């Protein structure tokens, strides 16, 4: 009975870690999208400013 409890505890721990990792990856995906949009906006602003200064 004791080995079964150890196996179940390990499985629960692995599932917990996977759940946290998935939530973290979702958060990082949103952060990456925000950074991508911000960099695209800055690139457009840089090109517009370089054309105005010519």
PDB file of N, CA, C and O in Angstrom:
ATOM      1  N   UNK A   1       0.820  -1.197   0.000  1.00  0.00           N
ATOM      2  CA  UNK A   1       0.000   0.000   0.000  1.00  0.00           C
ATOM      3  C   UNK A   1       0.861   1.259   0.000  1.00  0.00           C
ATOM      4  O   UNK A   1       0.517   2.245  -0.652  1.00  0.00           O
ATOM      5  N   UNK A   2       1.975   1.233   0.723  1.00  0.00           N
ATOM      6  CA  UNK A   2       2.835   2.400   0.804  1.00  0.00           C
ATOM      7  C   UNK A   2       3.465   2.750  -0.553  1.00  0.00           C
ATOM      8  O   UNK A   2       3.504   3.931  -0.899  1.00  0.00           O
ATOM      9  N   UNK A   3       3.962   1.778  -1.340  1.00  0.00           N
ATOM     10  CA  UNK A   3       4.510   2.129  -2.659  1.00  0.00           C
ATOM     11  C   UNK A   3       3.462   2.769  -3.578  1.00  0.00           C
ATOM     12  O   UNK A   3       3.785   3.639  -4.386  1.00  0.00           O
ATOM     13  N   UNK A   4       2.216   2.332  -3.445  1.00  0.00           N
ATOM     14  CA  UNK A   4       1.152   2.920  -4.253  1.00  0.00           C
ATOM     15  C   UNK A   4       0.967   4.394  -3.906  1.00  0.00           C
ATOM     16  O   UNK A   4       0.769   5.222  -4.795  1.00  0.00           O
ATOM     17  N   UNK A   5       1.029   4.720  -2.624  1.00  0.00           N
ATOM     18  CA  UNK A   5       0.897   6.116  -2.203  1.00  0.00           C
ATOM     19  C   UNK A   5       2.061   6.964  -2.710  1.00  0.00           C
ATOM     20  O   UNK A   5       1.870   8.121  -3.084  1.00  0.00           O
ATOM     21  N   UNK A   6       3.250   6.400  -2.724  1.00  0.00           N
ATOM     22  CA  UNK A   6       4.417   7.123  -3.233  1.00  0.00           C
ATOM     23  C   UNK A   6       4.260   7.395  -4.720  1.00  0.00           C
ATOM     24  O   UNK A   6       4.542   8.499  -5.186  1.00  0.00           O
ATOM     25  N   UNK A   7       3.812   6.395  -5.464  1.00  0.00           N
ATOM     26  CA  UNK A   7       3.600   6.562  -6.906  1.00  0.00           C
ATOM     27  C   UNK A   7       2.529   7.622  -7.167  1.00  0.00           C
ATOM     28  O   UNK A   7       2.702   8.479  -8.034  1.00  0.00           O
ATOM     29  N   UNK A   8       1.430   7.566  -6.424  1.00  0.00           N
ATOM     30  CA  UNK A   8       0.371   8.557  -6.596  1.00  0.00           C
ATOM     31  C   UNK A   8       0.849   9.967  -6.246  1.00  0.00           C
ATOM     32  O   UNK A   8       0.473  10.934  -6.908  1.00  0.00           O
ATOM     33  N   UNK A   9       1.672  10.081  -5.215  1.00  0.00           N
ATOM     34  CA  UNK A   9       2.224  11.386  -4.838  1.00  0.00           C
ATOM     35  C   UNK A   9       3.138  11.922  -5.927  1.00  0.00           C
ATOM     36  O   UNK A   9       3.111  13.115  -6.228  1.00  0.00           O
ATOM     37  N   UNK A  10       3.938  11.061  -6.515  1.00  0.00           N
ATOM     38  CA  UNK A  10       4.825  11.491  -7.604  1.00  0.00           C
ATOM     39  C   UNK A  10       4.021  11.924  -8.830  1.00  0.00           C
ATOM     40  O   UNK A  10       4.350  12.923  -9.470  1.00  0.00           O
ATOM     41  N   UNK A  11       2.981  11.181  -9.150  1.00  0.00           N
ATOM     42  CA  UNK A  11       2.127  11.539 -10.283  1.00  0.00           C
ATOM     43  C   UNK A  11       1.453  12.881 -10.025  1.00  0.00           C
ATOM     44  O   UNK A  11       1.372  13.721 -10.921  1.00  0.00           O
ATOM     45  N   UNK A  12       0.970  13.083  -8.807  1.00  0.00           N
ATOM     46  CA  UNK A  12       0.330  14.353  -8.459  1.00  0.00           C
ATOM     47  C   UNK A  12       1.327  15.500  -8.565  1.00  0.00           C
ATOM     48  O   UNK A  12       0.973  16.581  -9.036  1.00  0.00           O
ATOM     49  N   UNK A  13       2.556  15.283  -8.138  1.00  0.00           N
ATOM     50  CA  UNK A  13       3.586  16.319  -8.217  1.00  0.00           C
ATOM     51  C   UNK A  13       3.915  16.654  -9.673  1.00  0.00           C
ATOM     52  O   UNK A  13       4.061  17.825 -10.023  1.00  0.00           O
ATOM     53  N   UNK A  14       4.032  15.637 -10.512  1.00  0.00           N
ATOM     54  CA  UNK A  14       4.317  15.863 -11.931  1.00  0.00           C
ATOM     55  C   UNK A  14       3.168  16.635 -12.581  1.00  0.00           C
ATOM     56  O   UNK A  14       3.409  17.565 -13.351  1.00  0.00           O
ATOM     57  N   UNK A  15       1.937  16.265 -12.283  1.00  0.00           N
ATOM     58  CA  UNK A  15       0.793  16.973 -12.856  1.00  0.00           C
ATOM     59  C   UNK A  15       0.737  18.419 -12.368  1.00  0.00           C
ATOM     60  O   UNK A  15       0.365  19.312 -13.130  1.00  0.00           O
ATOM     61  N   UNK A  16       1.096  18.658 -11.127  1.00  0.00           N
ATOM     62  CA  UNK A  16       1.140  20.019 -10.593  1.00  0.00           C
ATOM     63  C   UNK A  16       2.181  20.851 -11.332  1.00  0.00           C
ATOM     64  O   UNK A  16       1.912  21.989 -11.716  1.00  0.00           O
ATOM     65  N   UNK A  17       3.355  20.292 -11.530  1.00  0.00           N
ATOM     66  CA  UNK A  17       4.420  21.006 -12.241  1.00  0.00           C
ATOM     67  C   UNK A  17       3.996  21.287 -13.676  1.00  0.00           C
ATOM     68  O   UNK A  17       4.236  22.384 -14.181  1.00  0.00           O
ATOM     69  N   UNK A  18       3.380  20.334 -14.335  1.00  0.00           N
ATOM     70  CA  UNK A  18       2.916  20.534 -15.715  1.00  0.00           C
ATOM     71  C   UNK A  18       1.853  21.623 -15.760  1.00  0.00           C
ATOM     72  O   UNK A  18       1.859  22.453 -16.669  1.00  0.00           O
ATOM     73  N   UNK A  19       0.944  21.632 -14.796  1.00  0.00           N
ATOM     74  CA  UNK A  19      -0.091  22.660 -14.753  1.00  0.00           C
ATOM     75  C   UNK A  19       0.488  24.045 -14.575  1.00  0.00           C
ATOM     76  O   UNK A  19       0.055  24.990 -15.235  1.00  0.00           O
ATOM     77  N   UNK A  20       1.468  24.179 -13.686  1.00  0.00           N
ATOM     78  CA  UNK A  20       2.119  25.477 -13.479  1.00  0.00           C
ATOM     79  C   UNK A  20       2.872  25.894 -14.735  1.00  0.00           C
ATOM     80  O   UNK A  20       2.846  27.066 -15.111  1.00  0.00           O
ATOM     81  N   UNK A  21       3.540  24.950 -15.387  1.00  0.00           N
ATOM     82  CA  UNK A  21       4.301  25.266 -16.590  1.00  0.00           C
ATOM     83  C   UNK A  21       3.374  25.736 -17.710  1.00  0.00           C
ATOM     84  O   UNK A  21       3.720  26.659 -18.448  1.00  0.00           O
ATOM     85  N   UNK A  22       2.214  25.122 -17.846  1.00  0.00           N
ATOM     86  CA  UNK A  22       1.273  25.520 -18.886  1.00  0.00           C
ATOM     87  C   UNK A  22       0.766  26.935 -18.627  1.00  0.00           C
ATOM     88  O   UNK A  22       0.672  27.740 -19.554  1.00  0.00           O
ATOM     89  N   UNK A  23       0.438  27.241 -17.372  1.00  0.00           N
ATOM     90  CA  UNK A  23      -0.016  28.590 -17.037  1.00  0.00           C
ATOM     91  C   UNK A  23       1.088  29.606 -17.308  1.00  0.00           C
ATOM     92  O   UNK A  23       0.820  30.696 -17.814  1.00  0.00           O
ATOM     93  N   UNK A  24       2.318  29.257 -16.977  1.00  0.00           N
ATOM     94  CA  UNK A  24       3.451  30.157 -17.214  1.00  0.00           C
ATOM     95  C   UNK A  24       3.659  30.367 -18.707  1.00  0.00           C
ATOM     96  O   UNK A  24       3.929  31.485 -19.145  1.00  0.00           O
ATOM     97  N   UNK A  25       3.537  29.308 -19.487  1.00  0.00           N
ATOM     98  CA  UNK A  25       3.718  29.441 -20.928  1.00  0.00           C
ATOM     99  C   UNK A  25       2.629  30.299 -21.541  1.00  0.00           C
ATOM    100  O   UNK A  25       2.901  31.061 -22.469  1.00  0.00           O
ATOM    101  N   UNK A  26       1.400  30.198 -21.046  1.00  0.00           N
ATOM    102  CA  UNK A  26       0.325  31.053 -21.553  1.00  0.00           C
ATOM    103  C   UNK A  26       0.639  32.515 -21.252  1.00  0.00           C
ATOM    104  O   UNK A  26       0.462  33.382 -22.108  1.00  0.00           O
ATOM    105  N   UNK A  27       1.106  32.785 -20.037  1.00  0.00           N
ATOM    106  CA  UNK A  27       1.466  34.147 -19.663  1.00  0.00           C
ATOM    107  C   UNK A  27       2.597  34.668 -20.545  1.00  0.00           C
ATOM    108  O   UNK A  27       2.547  35.803 -21.019  1.00  0.00           O
ATOM    109  N   UNK A  28       3.616  33.839 -20.763  1.00  0.00           N
ATOM    110  CA  UNK A  28       4.751  34.264 -21.587  1.00  0.00           C
ATOM    111  C   UNK A  28       4.342  34.464 -23.039  1.00  0.00           C
ATOM    112  O   UNK A  28       4.918  35.304 -23.730  1.00  0.00           O
ATOM    113  N   UNK A  29       3.371  33.714 -23.507  1.00  0.00           N
ATOM    114  CA  UNK A  29       2.871  33.906 -24.861  1.00  0.00           C
ATOM    115  C   UNK A  29       2.238  35.284 -25.001  1.00  0.00           C
ATOM    116  O   UNK A  29       2.473  35.982 -25.987  1.00  0.00           O
ATOM    117  N   UNK A  30       1.429  35.678 -24.005  1.00  0.00           N
ATOM    118  CA  UNK A  30       0.826  37.008 -24.046  1.00  0.00           C
ATOM    119  C   UNK A  30       1.884  38.099 -23.937  1.00  0.00           C
ATOM    120  O   UNK A  30       1.782  39.118 -24.620  1.00  0.00           O
ATOM    121  N   UNK A  31       2.885  37.911 -23.105  1.00  0.00           N
ATOM    122  CA  UNK A  31       3.962  38.890 -22.984  1.00  0.00           C
ATOM    123  C   UNK A  31       4.707  39.002 -24.316  1.00  0.00           C
ATOM    124  O   UNK A  31       5.047  40.103 -24.749  1.00  0.00           O
ATOM    125  N   UNK A  32       4.955  37.883 -24.952  1.00  0.00           N
ATOM    126  CA  UNK A  32       5.630  37.893 -26.251  1.00  0.00           C
ATOM    127  C   UNK A  32       4.823  38.624 -27.309  1.00  0.00           C
ATOM    128  O   UNK A  32       5.389  39.345 -28.131  1.00  0.00           O
ATOM    129  N   UNK A  33       3.504  38.448 -27.299  1.00  0.00           N
ATOM    130  CA  UNK A  33       2.668  39.161 -28.263  1.00  0.00           C
ATOM    131  C   UNK A  33       2.705  40.662 -28.019  1.00  0.00           C
ATOM    132  O   UNK A  33       2.739  41.440 -28.973  1.00  0.00           O
ATOM    133  N   UNK A  34       2.699  41.079 -26.765  1.00  0.00           N
ATOM    134  CA  UNK A  34       2.771  42.502 -26.437  1.00  0.00           C
ATOM    135  C   UNK A  34       4.106  43.085 -26.896  1.00  0.00           C
ATOM    136  O   UNK A  34       4.143  44.178 -27.460  1.00  0.00           O
ATOM    137  N   UNK A  35       5.184  42.375 -26.662  1.00  0.00           N
ATOM    138  CA  UNK A  35       6.506  42.836 -27.094  1.00  0.00           C
ATOM    139  C   UNK A  35       6.577  42.909 -28.621  1.00  0.00           C
ATOM    140  O   UNK A  35       7.172  43.841 -29.163  1.00  0.00           O
ATOM    141  N   UNK A  36       5.989  41.954 -29.309  1.00  0.00           N
ATOM    142  CA  UNK A  36       5.980  41.961 -30.767  1.00  0.00           C
ATOM    143  C   UNK A  36       5.217  43.163 -31.307  1.00  0.00           C
ATOM    144  O   UNK A  36       5.684  43.822 -32.236  1.00  0.00           O
ATOM    145  N   UNK A  37       4.061  43.455 -30.744  1.00  0.00           N
ATOM    146  CA  UNK A  37       3.270  44.606 -31.186  1.00  0.00           C
ATOM    147  C   UNK A  37       4.019  45.904 -30.888  1.00  0.00           C
ATOM    148  O   UNK A  37       4.037  46.812 -31.719  1.00  0.00           O
ATOM    149  N   UNK A  38       4.633  45.997 -29.717  1.00  0.00           N
ATOM    150  CA  UNK A  38       5.375  47.200 -29.348  1.00  0.00           C
ATOM    151  C   UNK A  38       6.564  47.401 -30.286  1.00  0.00           C
ATOM    152  O   UNK A  38       6.829  48.529 -30.700  1.00  0.00           O
ATOM    153  N   UNK A  39       7.271  46.353 -30.622  1.00  0.00           N
ATOM    154  CA  UNK A  39       8.418  46.493 -31.518  1.00  0.00           C
ATOM    155  C   UNK A  39       7.974  46.857 -32.926  1.00  0.00           C
ATOM    156  O   UNK A  39       8.664  47.612 -33.611  1.00  0.00           O
ATOM    157  N   UNK A  40       6.841  46.339 -33.367  1.00  0.00           N
ATOM    158  CA  UNK A  40       6.325  46.713 -34.690  1.00  0.00           C
ATOM    159  C   UNK A  40       5.926  48.185 -34.704  1.00  0.00           C
ATOM    160  O   UNK A  40       6.182  48.884 -35.684  1.00  0.00           O
ATOM    161  N   UNK A  41       5.304  48.661 -33.630  1.00  0.00           N
ATOM    162  CA  UNK A  41       4.924  50.073 -33.549  1.00  0.00           C
ATOM    163  C   UNK A  41       6.156  50.966 -33.547  1.00  0.00           C
ATOM    164  O   UNK A  41       6.167  52.002 -34.213  1.00  0.00           O
ATOM    165  N   UNK A  42       7.186  50.585 -32.815  1.00  0.00           N
ATOM    166  CA  UNK A  42       8.409  51.380 -32.787  1.00  0.00           C
ATOM    167  C   UNK A  42       9.110  51.376 -34.138  1.00  0.00           C
ATOM    168  O   UNK A  42       9.689  52.388 -34.533  1.00  0.00           O
ATOM    169  N   UNK A  43       9.067  50.273 -34.843  1.00  0.00           N
ATOM    170  CA  UNK A  43       9.667  50.205 -36.174  1.00  0.00           C
ATOM    171  C   UNK A  43       8.941  51.149 -37.132  1.00  0.00           C
ATOM    172  O   UNK A  43       9.575  51.860 -37.912  1.00  0.00           O
ATOM    173  N   UNK A  44       7.624  51.150 -37.069  1.00  0.00           N
ATOM    174  CA  UNK A  44       6.849  52.049 -37.928  1.00  0.00           C
ATOM    175  C   UNK A  44       7.158  53.498 -37.580  1.00  0.00           C
ATOM    176  O   UNK A  44       7.356  54.316 -38.478  1.00  0.00           O
ATOM    177  N   UNK A  45       7.203  53.830 -36.301  1.00  0.00           N
ATOM    178  CA  UNK A  45       7.526  55.203 -35.894  1.00  0.00           C
ATOM    179  C   UNK A  45       8.915  55.615 -36.356  1.00  0.00           C
ATOM    180  O   UNK A  45       9.116  56.752 -36.783  1.00  0.00           O
ATOM    181  N   UNK A  46       9.867  54.707 -36.275  1.00  0.00           N
ATOM    182  CA  UNK A  46      11.227  55.009 -36.703  1.00  0.00           C
ATOM    183  C   UNK A  46      11.264  55.288 -38.210  1.00  0.00           C
ATOM    184  O   UNK A  46      11.945  56.213 -38.654  1.00  0.00           O
ATOM    185  N   UNK A  47      10.547  54.504 -38.981  1.00  0.00           N
ATOM    186  CA  UNK A  47      10.537  54.722 -40.435  1.00  0.00           C
ATOM    187  C   UNK A  47       9.830  56.025 -40.807  1.00  0.00           C
ATOM    188  O   UNK A  47      10.256  56.726 -41.724  1.00  0.00           O
ATOM    189  N   UNK A  48       8.760  56.342 -40.101  1.00  0.00           N
ATOM    190  CA  UNK A  48       8.038  57.578 -40.375  1.00  0.00           C
ATOM    191  C   UNK A  48       8.915  58.766 -40.021  1.00  0.00           C
ATOM    192  O   UNK A  48       8.964  59.734 -40.779  1.00  0.00           O
ATOM    193  N   UNK A  49       9.607  58.720 -38.896  1.00  0.00           N
ATOM    194  CA  UNK A  49      10.462  59.826 -38.490  1.00  0.00           C
ATOM    195  C   UNK A  49      11.646  59.994 -39.436  1.00  0.00           C
ATOM    196  O   UNK A  49      12.059  61.122 -39.701  1.00  0.00           O
ATOM    197  N   UNK A  50      12.195  58.909 -39.944  1.00  0.00           N
ATOM    198  CA  UNK A  50      13.348  59.013 -40.852  1.00  0.00           C
ATOM    199  C   UNK A  50      12.904  59.611 -42.186  1.00  0.00           C
ATOM    200  O   UNK A  50      13.685  60.317 -42.825  1.00  0.00           O
ATOM    201  N   UNK A  51      11.686  59.349 -42.618  1.00  0.00           N
ATOM    202  CA  UNK A  51      11.200  59.938 -43.861  1.00  0.00           C
ATOM    203  C   UNK A  51      10.896  61.424 -43.694  1.00  0.00           C
ATOM    204  O   UNK A  51      11.091  62.201 -44.628  1.00  0.00           O
ATOM    205  N   UNK A  52      10.426  61.826 -42.526  1.00  0.00           N
ATOM    206  CA  UNK A  52      10.083  63.229 -42.276  1.00  0.00           C
ATOM    207  C   UNK A  52      11.355  64.058 -42.204  1.00  0.00           C
ATOM    208  O   UNK A  52      11.346  65.212 -42.632  1.00  0.00           O
ATOM    209  N   UNK A  53      12.437  63.522 -41.684  1.00  0.00           N
ATOM    210  CA  UNK A  53      13.679  64.285 -41.519  1.00  0.00           C
ATOM    211  C   UNK A  53      14.421  64.471 -42.831  1.00  0.00           C
ATOM    212  O   UNK A  53      15.307  65.323 -42.904  1.00  0.00           O
ATOM    213  N   UNK A  54      14.106  63.729 -43.845  1.00  0.00           N
ATOM    214  CA  UNK A  54      14.826  63.846 -45.122  1.00  0.00           C
ATOM    215  C   UNK A  54      14.454  65.086 -45.864  1.00  0.00           C
ATOM    216  O   UNK A  54      14.970  65.332 -46.954  1.00  0.00           O
TER     217      UNK A  54
END
